Amino acid sequence: MRSLAVHQIVVRVAAAMIIAVAAVVASPAHAQSVDYTRADLIRTFDPLLVGGRVYPIWLRDSVRFYFEANGAGADRGTLYLVDPRARTKRPLLDNARIASSLSIAADTTVDPASGYHPFAADHA
């Protein structure tokens, strides 16, 4: 008889705890609003908008490589030389110097910010 009374008390306390936890979880303070616009942006995420992809072109020493920046940043179209051993990344070409030399040689003005470089896939 005594164990039945203890069992009923345990059941009532457990039920009260479940009801209290459910009330806290269901309260408006803990409710999360759904932002479908933001979820759609994540779903349709394009890596070219953030950092882009790297398609390495390896040099003969099999250690260094260069790639064209194709992200959405200001350096889009810039060729970079990467040396993993030295942990460096620097522009492969000095666009300002090349534009200056071409301007002198062609007796015209070449804009270094035009993004044109002879090794780009779309200029081949």
C-alpha positions in Angstrom: 0.0 0.0 0.0 2.8 2.4 0.9 4.6 1.8 -2.4 1.4 2.7 -4.3 1.3 6.0 -2.5 5.0 6.7 -3.3 4.4 5.7 -6.9 1.4 8.1 -7.2 3.5 11.0 -5.8 6.4 10.3 -8.2 3.9 10.2 -11.1 2.3 13.5 -10.0 5.7 15.2 -9.6 6.9 13.9 -13.0 3.7 15.1 -14.6 4.0 18.6 -13.0 7.6 18.8 -14.3 6.6 17.9 -17.8 3.9 20.5 -17.8 6.3 23.1 -16.5 8.9 22.3 -19.1 6.3 22.3 -21.9 5.0 25.7 -20.7 8.5 27.2 -20.8 9.3 25.8 -24.2 6.0 27.0 -25.7 6.2 30.5 -24.2 6.5 33.4 -26.7 9.9 34.4 -25.3 11.4 31.2 -26.6 9.4 31.1 -29.9 11.5 31.4 -33.0 10.2 33.3 -36.0 10.8 31.7 -39.4 12.6 34.0 -41.9 11.8 32.4 -45.3 13.7 35.0 -47.3 16.9 34.3 -45.4 16.4 30.5 -45.7 16.0 30.9 -49.4 19.3 32.8 -49.6 21.1 30.0 -47.8 19.4 27.4 -50.1 20.5 29.3 -53.3 23.9 30.1 -51.9 26.5 30.7 -54.7 30.2 30.3 -53.7 31.2 32.9 -56.4 29.4 35.6 -54.4 31.6 35.0 -51.3 35.1 33.7 -51.9 34.9 32.0 -55.2 36.5 28.8 -56.3 40.1 28.2 -56.9 41.2 26.3 -60.0 45.0 25.9 -59.5 47.4 25.9 -62.4 50.5 24.2 -61.1 54.0 25.4 -62.0 56.7 22.9 -63.0 58.2 22.8 -59.5 55.0 21.1 -58.4 54.8 23.2 -55.3 53.6 26.6 -56.4 50.5 27.4 -58.4 48.6 30.4 -59.6 44.9 31.0 -59.9 42.5 33.7 -61.0 40.3 35.3 -58.3 36.7 34.8 -59.3 34.8 35.9 -56.2 32.7 39.0 -55.9 35.5 41.0 -54.4 37.4 43.9 -55.8 40.2 41.6 -56.8 38.1 39.6 -59.3 40.1 38.7 -62.3 43.5 39.1 -60.6 46.0 36.3 -61.0 47.7 35.2 -57.7 50.8 33.2 -57.2 50.6 30.9 -54.2 53.6 29.3 -52.5 52.3 26.9 -49.8 55.8 26.2 -48.4 56.4 29.9 -47.7 52.7 30.5 -46.9 52.5 33.4 -49.3 50.0 34.6 -51.8 50.8 37.6 -54.0 49.7 39.0 -57.3 51.3 37.2 -60.2 51.4 40.2 -62.5 52.0 43.9 -61.6 49.1 45.4 -63.6 50.2 49.0 -63.1 53.8 48.3 -64.4 52.5 46.3 -67.3 50.0 49.0 -68.2 52.7 51.7 -68.0 55.0 49.7 -70.3 52.2 49.0 -72.8 51.2 52.7 -72.7 54.7 53.8 -73.6 55.2 51.1 -76.2 51.8 51.7 -77.9 51.9 55.4 -77.5 48.4 55.3 -75.9 46.9 55.0 -72.5 46.2 51.5 -71.1 44.1 51.3 -67.9 45.5 48.8 -65.4 42.1 48.5 -63.7 40.5 47.2 -66.9 41.0 43.6 -65.7 42.3 42.4 -69.1 45.2 39.9 -69.0 46.3 37.8 -71.9 46.1 34.5 -70.0 42.4 34.7 -69.1 40.2 31.9 -70.5 37.7 34.3 -72.0 40.5 36.2 -74.0 42.1 33.1 -75.5 
